[in-house]
Amino acid sequence: MALNKLRQLDPDSAGITLPKGDLQVEGLLDQDGRVDGEYYFHIRHVDDGEWTLERVEEIEA
């Protein structure tokens, strides 16, 4: 099981990195391993210590 560290991003938010290999499988990186486009994710708190992450295809205005 891979472990990812929670990091402070700015005064109002924190983040956890996603493994590049997983992002490549999803087609979210270009050939140079950089994010290829703009992507949005919906994060839901499910239970104590548990969240789900889902890519959103379109954002409604």
C-alpha positions, 0 to 999 in steps of 0.5 A, spaced: 500 500 500 502 506 497 502 512 503 501 519 501 503 525 505 498 530 507 501 537 505 500 544 507 498 548 500 496 555 502 493 558 509 486 555 507 488 548 504 492 542 504 493 536 499 495 529 497 499 527 491 496 522 486 501 517 483 503 519 476 502 512 474 495 512 476 494 519 473 497 516 466 493 510 466 487 515 466 490 519 461 491 525 465 498 526 463 502 528 457 508 524 454 512 528 458 509 526 465 505 533 465 498 534 467 495 535 460 489 539 460 484 542 466 481 537 470 476 537 476 474 532 481 469 532 486 471 530 493 466 527 498 468 526 506 465 519 507 466 517 514 472 518 519 478 518 515 475 516 509 474 520 502 472 518 495 475 522 489 471 522 482 473 526 476 468 531 473 467 531 466 463 538 466 462 543 470 455 546 470 455 554 470 
